[in-house]
Amino acid sequence: MTREEAIAVLRREIEPSVYEDEKSIAEALNMAIEALTNVQNMHKGKWIKKQVFNPELDKYVPFIECSVCGYEPYFGGSESKFNYCANCGARMEK
């Protein structure tokens, strides 16, 4: 199922109701539709490889940084493990 198909299905399920539980369901469905719609408007970024001096090791070590917000998820390792920035939600280009 595509994102557009999911939005269409959810929109069909929303109908006004006098029952409180069904109003909550309709509200939840509206939130899901909004979240799915916002996916296309997400920031796109890339991991920037950098070096930083680690005084404990007395040498420079690699790290990565989000090009959108500057978040540094961890020192060393491979940026390919992260498809999204945990801080700002930017989708990382390959």
C-alpha positions as CSV (number, residue, x, y, z in Angstrom):
1,M,0.0,0.0,0.0
2,T,1.3,3.5,-0.9
3,R,1.2,6.5,1.4
4,E,-1.5,8.0,-0.8
5,E,-3.6,4.9,-0.6
6,A,-3.3,4.8,3.2
7,I,-4.4,8.4,3.4
8,A,-7.5,7.6,1.2
9,V,-8.5,4.6,3.3
10,L,-8.2,6.6,6.5
11,R,-10.2,9.5,5.1
12,R,-13.0,7.1,4.1
13,E,-13.1,5.8,7.7
14,I,-13.7,9.2,9.3
15,E,-17.4,9.9,9.9
16,P,-18.9,12.1,12.5
17,S,-20.5,10.3,15.5
18,V,-22.3,11.0,18.7
19,Y,-20.3,8.4,20.6
20,E,-17.2,9.7,22.5
21,D,-15.1,6.6,21.6
22,E,-15.8,7.1,17.9
23,K,-14.8,10.8,18.2
24,S,-11.5,9.7,19.7
25,I,-11.0,7.2,16.8
26,A,-11.8,10.0,14.3
27,E,-9.3,12.3,16.0
28,A,-6.6,9.6,15.9
29,L,-7.3,8.9,12.2
30,N,-7.0,12.7,11.5
31,M,-3.6,12.7,13.3
32,A,-2.5,9.7,11.2
33,I,-3.5,11.4,8.0
34,E,-1.6,14.5,9.0
35,A,1.5,12.5,9.9
36,L,1.4,10.7,6.6
37,T,0.8,13.9,4.7
38,N,3.8,15.6,6.4
39,V,6.2,12.8,5.4
40,Q,6.5,14.4,1.9
41,N,7.5,17.7,3.5
42,M,10.4,16.3,5.6
43,H,13.8,17.9,5.6
44,K,16.4,16.1,3.5
45,G,20.0,16.1,4.7
46,K,23.2,14.1,4.6
47,W,25.8,12.9,7.1
48,I,28.9,15.1,7.1
49,K,32.1,13.2,8.0
50,K,34.4,15.1,10.3
51,Q,37.3,14.5,12.7
52,V,37.5,15.6,16.3
53,F,40.4,15.5,18.7
54,N,39.9,13.0,21.5
55,P,42.2,13.9,24.4
56,E,41.8,10.5,26.1
57,L,43.1,8.8,23.0
58,D,45.4,11.6,22.1
59,K,44.4,11.5,18.5
60,Y,41.7,12.6,16.0
61,V,38.7,10.3,15.7
62,P,36.0,10.3,13.0
63,F,32.4,11.3,13.7
64,I,29.4,12.3,11.7
65,E,27.1,15.3,11.9
66,C,23.6,16.1,10.4
67,S,23.8,18.7,7.7
68,V,20.4,20.1,8.7
69,C,20.7,20.5,12.5
70,G,24.3,19.6,13.4
71,Y,23.4,16.7,15.6
72,E,26.2,14.2,16.2
73,P,24.7,10.8,16.8
74,Y,27.9,9.1,17.9
75,F,31.7,9.0,17.4
76,G,33.1,6.6,14.8
77,G,31.2,3.9,13.0
78,S,29.3,4.1,9.8
79,E,26.8,6.8,8.9
80,S,24.9,4.3,6.7
81,K,23.3,2.8,9.8
82,F,21.2,5.9,10.2
83,N,18.6,6.7,7.5
84,Y,17.1,9.6,9.6
85,C,18.5,12.1,12.1
86,A,17.3,11.2,15.6
87,N,17.3,14.9,16.5
88,C,15.4,16.7,13.6
89,G,14.0,13.8,11.6
90,A,15.8,14.7,8.4
91,R,15.9,11.9,5.9
92,M,19.5,11.2,4.9
93,E,20.5,11.0,1.3
94,K,22.6,7.9,0.4
